[in-house]
Structure formats: structure tokens, C-alpha cells
Amino acid sequence: MEAEAAKLIGAGLAMTGMIGAGIGVGNIFGSFLTGALRNPSAAGSQIGNLFVGAALAEALGILSFVLGILIYSA
């Protein structure tokens, strides 16, 4: 395999982490909505946890994007 082809494959695999981040954020918000509908009085205290979890999942997606760009440009 040529080095250029291996670099492109590695960059593509690194960028697939963005798909996982999207799935993770969807799961976080879906679980929050399920819990909020079951117990609306506890939903207010879980808003902070919701945004922290979403921010961490998005940060991993951005990290995978940056790593993919770095692999591609190296």
C-alpha cells in the first residue's frame, strides 16, 4: 500500500469519531427527555449534567476532527 493511501485511510478513520459524537449527543438528550417526562420535578436539577455531558461528547467529536485533519496534512 502506498503511503498516501494509508494516510487517507487513517484520516478517514479518525474522522469517523464525529459520527460517534453525534450518536452520543442524541443519546444524552433522548435519555434526558425520557427522564424528564417520567419525573418532571427532577428535570430542573439535571440540566447542568445534561449540558456537561453534551459538551464532553462534542469535544470528543471536535478532537477526532482535528486529529483527522492533522493526519491528512502530515
N, C-alpha and C positions, 0 to 999 in steps of 0.2 A: 504494500500500500504506500502510496506517495505521502510525503509529509503534509502537503497542502490538503489532501483529502482527509487525513487523520485530524488535522486542525479544525476543519469544517465540521466533522462529525463530533468532535469534542465540544465545540462551541454550541452546536445544536443540542447536545445532551445537557449541557449546563443551563441552557435557556428553558428547558422543559420544567425547571423548578417553578417557573412563573405559573404554569398550569396548576401545580400543587398548591401554590399560594391562593389562587382563585378558588379552588375547591375548599381550602381551609377556611377562607373568609366566609364562603357560603355556608359551611357547616357551623361556624361560630354564630352567625346571625340567625340561621334556622333554629339552632338549639336555644338561642335566647328567646326567639319568638314563641317557641313551644313552651318554654318555662314561664314566660310572661303571661301566656294565655291560660296556663294551668293555675298560676298563683300571681295575680296582678299586683297584690300588695308588696311582694318581694322584688318586683321588677326594677323599682327605683334604686334599690341598693346594689343591683348588679350591673348598672350602666357603666361604671368605671371598669369593671372586669371585662365587659364587652369590648370597650374601645382599646384596652391594653392588649387583649388577645388579637383583635383585628390588626392593630399596629404591628405586633410581632410577626404575624403571618405575612403582612405586606412587606415588612423589612426583609424577610427571607426571600420573597419574590424579587425584590429590587436587588438583593445581593446576588441571586442567581443570574439576573440580567447583566449586572456589572461583570461578573466572572465570565459569562459568555462573550461579552464584548472584549474583555482582556485576552481571552484565549484566541479569539478571532483576529485581533490586531497584533498578536505577538508573532 
